[in-house]
Amino acid sequence: MDLGVRWKLHGDGRTPAPGAVVRPDERLSWPRTFGLGAQHVVAMFGASFVAPVLMGLDPNLAIMMSGVSTVIFLLATRGRVPSYLGCSLSFVGVAAVIRAQGGTSATVTGAVFVVGAALFLVGLTVQKFGARIIHAVMPPVVTGAVVMLIGFNLAPVTASTYWPQDQWTALLVMLFTGLAVVCLRGFWSRIAIFLGLLFGYGISWVFDRIFGRIHSVTGGAEAVDHWRLNLSGVGNAEWIGLPSFHAPSFQWSAILVALPVVIALIAENAGHVKAVGEMTGANLDNKLGTAISADGVGSMLSTAVGGPPNTTYSENIGVMAATRVYSTAAYWAAAGFALLFGVCPKFGAIVAAIPGGVLGGITVILYGMIGLLGAQIWMNAGVDLRNPLNLVPAAAGIIIGIGNVSLKFTDNFSLSGIALGTLVVITGYHALRAMAPAHLKTQEPLLDEGTSSYDDAAGDTADGQSAKS
């Protein structure tokens, strides 16, 4: 059986020839391959380690299971889809909601386990019926709206939890990270979140030396005096040891909050497979269902032992684009490094010590970027928001998600925020489309041209795109 673990040496094994790429079934020399693997771990470090901290889960277990999930993905896709699986930021919002409702880490991982199972079933369905089933149930207007409300639902977490812990550090980290994303080039721009974390650590240490302790809320309701950067846990942590495991717990209220994230994960996987196919010149459409299923299996396995869910990472696509190396051997190396980091408790203690103000500055950008990915989906698909068939369900669902609107059915059961917003977008779109007159299904604008476009040329372009979609 071909598991995609045999690679041909590309050229002289040093660098790709001008205009050439190192394909998934090729590799450079092993020292260079290991170096690229380490580079992939660094690329996903910022987001993948911030996510479990924000979810209240063990970062050591997160990195270990990201390595395991990556191995599962590479084996399932037979080495044809190079990808690293890291902790998905799409679940940060639902974890915050579940914990606000009194849920524990076991409740969070139990809800996310069900999401992984649902994603696995979606992958099997796509394998059987093809990608068209995704487009039929979740057209771009629906997918974009759900991704947007998931991201923007996180805004209160930053505003009320992280930013107030140290507003000036948060502001400086936000500015530094923004400059890193925009001004740096190639690989360095891909690790901007990681660089922001390093800057935040440094500035917190400097402020502690200059200004002493800060008086703010941290981990409780009352403001107290505390150091911005507390590394006492790092000194007490062992160099080698297993992370902490726990079994999931299943509660319907938590599961309903988490299930909408399936839509975001499907969009992430579809985009990843399409991007890799375009960069390598290979048609990977027949691997989409397998990739989605493998993502689901990896998330199920991780959450079954108390870890966070995992999904494909766009940061690593950026590394591949910058280096022109798409070898899956580099991802096997990355998975190996992740497993080594996972059995180093001291490393996890360093991650867990990230100051609240640093998280405040990073999450302002990170959460906003997640939300705006929804707008990017709309733009890429040419979704016409002048059409009420698109505008009404998207508008209603987004406001419900952002405002955390609640619909109470009984004393023990209610839908709110992400879950209710997603339900409104999906059911609202299909119900309205079933009842809408024919002229609305042809993308007729809701607004007249005088109020919907400020640039005639831009308006013509937008209309042309809509007509083609």
N, C-alpha and C positions, 0 to 999 in steps of 0.2 A: 504494500500500500504506500502510495506517495504521500508523505506528510509534509513535504516542502522543507526538508531539513538538509538538503544537499545543494550546494552552491558552486557555481563555476567561478574561477578567478577572473575578475574583470581586468583585461589588459595586463599591465605590469603590476597590478595590485596596489598602485600608489594613488593616482588620481584619475578621474574620468577624462577621456580624451575631449578636446574642444567640441562642444555641441552634443556630446554623448551623455548618457545617464547610466548609472549602475542599477540594473533591473532587479526586481525582487528575488529572482533565482540566481543572482550573481553576488559577489562580495569583493571587497578589497582585502588587503593582507589582514591577518588576524589582529595584530596590534592596532591598526587603523580602525578595524571593525569594533574592537572593544572601546576605543576612544569615542567612536560615534555612538555606541550604546550609552556610555556615560553622559554624552551630550544630550541624548534623548531624555534621560532621567532628569537632568538639570532643567530642560525645557519645560517639562510638565510639573516640576517641583512646586513652583509658586502656587498655581491653582489647585493642584492635586493635594497639597498638604494644608493649604488654607481651608479647603472644603471640609475635611474631617474635623478640624478644630472648630469650625463654625457649627458643625452638626453635633458637637459634643462627643465624638468618637475617638478611639485610640489611633493617633497618627502612625504609630509603628505597625499596627495591624493593617492600616490603610495601604501603606507602601508595600507590605508583604503580599497582600491579596491583589494589589495592582499587578505585581509580577506574575502571580499565579493566573490571573485573568488574561494577561497578555499571552501567556503560553497557550491557554485554552483557545484563544482567538486565532493565533497563528496555526495551530494544529487543525482547527475546524475549517479554516479557509485554505488549507493546504499550502500555506506560504504565498498565496497570490495577492493578498491584501495587506501590505505593511502597515502596522498600526500598533500604537501603545494604548493600553486601557488604563485610565486613571480615574480618580474619584470624580463623579459628576457634580458640577455646581448646581445643576438643575434641581437637586434635592435639598439644597440648603434651606430654601423657603418652607418646604413642607416639614422639614425637621423642626424648624422654629415654631411652626403652627402646632405640631404634635406635642412639643414640649410645653408650649403655652397652655395646652389643654390638660396638662398633668402627665403626659406620657414620659416614659423613661427611654434609655438607650435601646432597651430590648423592644419597646413599642415601635421606635423609629426603624430599627432594622427589620422587624417583622413586617411593617407596612411596605418597606422597600423590597423585601423578598418577594412579595406578591407582585410588585411592579416588574421585577425581573422575570417572574414566571409569565406574566402577561406579554412581556417583550419577546420571550422565547416562543410563545404561541403565535404572535404576530409574524415572527421570522418564518415559522413553518408555513403559515398561510401565504406569505409572499413567495416562498419556494414553490408552492403548489399552483398559485394563480398568477404570479408575476407582480411586478411593481405597480401595475395599473390599479390594483385593489387599494393601495395606499392613496393614490391620487383621487380615487372615487370617494372614499370615506373622509379623507382629510385633505381637501384642496388647499392651495397655498394661503388663501384668506383665513382659513381655520387654523392651520399650523402656525402662521405668523402671529395671529392673535393670542394663541395659547402660550407660545414662547414669550411674547411680550408681557403678558400678565404674570407669568411665573417670575420673570426678572424683576419687574417693577413692584411686585408684592413684597419684595425684600427691603424696599426703601425704609420702612419703619425700624427694621432690625439695625441698620446702620445708624439711623438718626437717634434712636433711643438707647441702644446698647453699647456700641463701640465708640462712636464719635465723642460722646460726653466724657469718656474716661480720660481723654487727653486731646482736647480740640486742636492745640497748636501743633502737636506731633502729627495728628491726623491730616491737618492742612498741608504740612510740609511733605508728608509721604504722598499725598494725593498729587501735589504739584510735581514732585520728583518722578513718580510713576508715569504721569501723563507725558512729561518731557521724554522719558525713556521710550515710551511706546511710539511717540511721534518722531523724535530726532535721531534715535539710533537706527542702525541699518542691519539687515540680515539676521544672523543668529541672535545678536544682542537685543534686537527689538522683540524677539520671540520669548526672551526670558525677562521681560520688563517687570513682571509681577515678582519674580525671584529677586531681581535687583532692588525693587521697592522694599521687599522684606529686609534685605541686608541694610539698606539705607535707614529703614525704620529702627532696626536694632541699634545701629550706630548712633543715630540722633537721640534715641531714648537713653542710651548710656551717657552720652554727653550732657543731656539735660539733667540727669540724676546727679552728675558730678557738679554741675554749675548751680542748679536751683534746688537741689535736695528733693525730698519727697513731694508728691503731688497729692492734693486733697480732692478726691473724686470718688464716684461710685465705681466699684469693681467687684462683680460677682455677687452683689447683694443690693438691698434697697437703700442702705445708708451710705453716705459719703464718708470715706476714711482716708487717713494718711497712708500712702504706700509708695513703694518704688515703682517707677515705670517699667523697668526691666528687672525681673526677679529670677535669677538663675540658680537659686538654691536647689531646685529639683534636679538640675543638671548634675551638680556635684554629688548628689545622693544616688543617682541612677547608675546601674551596672553597665559595663561595656557590652556584655553578651547576655542574652536572655530572650525568652519568648514573650510576645505581646499578650495582653489580656484578652481572653475569649469569653463570649457569652452567647447564649441561645436567644433566638428571636421570640417575641411575644406578639400575638395577633389580636388586633382590635379593629372592628369594622369602621369605627369613626376615623381612625388613623389611616386605614387602607384607602378609604374614599378620598381623603385629602391627598394621598400620594399618587393615586392612579393616573391623574391627568398628565403626570410627567412622562408617561409612556409616549405621548405625542411628541414631546421635545426630543426624546431619545431616538425615535424613529427618524425625525428630521436630521438629527446630528449624524446618525449612521448613513442615511441616504446621501447626505452632503459629503461625508468622508469618502465613501466608495466612489462617488462621481468624481471628486477632486483627484483621487489617486489614479483613477482610470484615465483622466485627461492628462495628467502629468507623465504617466508611464506609456501612454499610447495604447493601452490594453482595454478591451471591452469587459468590464467587470459587472455588468448588469445581472448576470446569472449568479453572482456571488452576494447580491444584496440581502436576500433572505437568510443565507448562511451567516453573514456578518451580524445581522440583527439577532439571530438565534444565539450566536456565540456570545454576544454582548449580554443577552439575558441570562445565559448559563453562568457567565463570570460574575454577574451581580448576585445571582442566587447563591452561589458558592460563598462569596464574600460575606453577604449578610447572614448566612446560616451560621457563621462563627462569630458574628458581632462586628464585622467590618462594614464599610460604606459601599454603595453601588459603584460600578465602574462603567465607563463608556469610552469611545474613541476620542482622541484629543487633537484638536486643531493645531495646538502649539507644535506638535510633532510633524504635522503636515508642513508647517513652515520650515522646520529644520530640514526636511527632505527637499523642499523646494530650493532652499539656500545652498545645500550641499550637492544636490543632484544625485544623491545616493538613496535608493529605494530598497536596498537589500534587507530582507527579513532577518538576515544573520545579525544585523545591528540591533534589531528588536529583541532577539533572543539574548544578546549580551545585556541589553537594558533590563530585561526581566531578571537576569541573574544578579545584577547590581541591586535591583529593588529588593530581592529576597535577602541579600546581605544586610541592607539597611534595616530591613524589618526585624532582624534579630539583634539590633543594637538599641537597647532602651535609652542610652544616653542621647542618641540621635533623636528619638521621639520626645525626650524631655526638652531638647532645644526647640523643637517645633512647638511644643505645648506652651513654651514660655513667651511666645509672640505677644508683645504688649497690646492692650486693647486699642490704644490710639493708633498703632500701626495698622491693625485690622480695619479701623475706621477709615483711614485714608485709602486703603486698597479696595475695600468693599464699595466705596462710593463709585469708583470707576468700574469695578468688576460687575457689580449688580446692574449698573446702567448698561454695560456692554451686553449682558445677557438679554435684557429687555429689548435693546435696539436690534439684536439679531432677528427678532420678529419682523421689524420694519425692513430689514435687508431681505428676508424671505419674500415680503410683498413686492419690493422693488425688483428683485430678480425675476419674479413671475409676472410682472406687469399687472398686479392687482389694481383695479380701478375703484378707489374708495369714494368716487362720486356716485357710484351705483348703490342705491339703498339696500340691495340684496347683499352686498358685501359690507356696507357701512354699518347697518343697524345691529346685526349680531356681534360684530367685532367690537363696536363701541360699547354695547351693553356689557359684554363679557369682560372687557378690559377694566371698565370702571368697577365692576363687582370684584374682580381680582385685586386691583390696587387698593380699593377702599375697604376690602375685607367684609363686604356685605354678607349678611347671614340670613338664611331662610330656615326657620324652625318648624319642624314637623311634629315632634313630641318633646317631652321634657328630656328625653335621653338621646334624641337624634335630630341633627341639623346639618345643613350644608352651608359652607361659607367660603369666601376667598377664592383660592385657586380651584377647588373642586367645583363650586357653584359657577364660577366664571367660565370654566371649561365646558361644563354641561350646557350653559346658555349659548356659548359660541357654536358648539357642534350641533345640538338639536335645533337651535334657532336658525342656523344657516340652512340645514336640510329641510326643515319645516317650511320656512319662508320660500325656499326655491320650489318646493312642491306646489305651493299655492300662488306663486308670483305669475303675473301675466307674461306672455312671451317676450314683449319688448324689453323687460328688465333683464331677462336672461341673455340678451345680446349686448349687455354692458352699457345701456343708456345712462348718461350722466344724471345725477340727482341735482347738481348745481349747473347754472348756465355758464357758458364759456367766460363771461365777463368776471365771474367771481371765483372760478376754479383754476385760472391760469394767468400768470403775470407776464409770461413770455410766449409769444405765438409759436416760436420755433420749438420751445420746450413742450408746449402743449400739443403740437402736432406729433412730436416724437412719442409722448406719453400715450396719445390716442392710438398711434400706430402700434405700439407695443400691446395695448389692451386688445386691439382688434385681432392680433395674432394669437393672444393667449386663449 
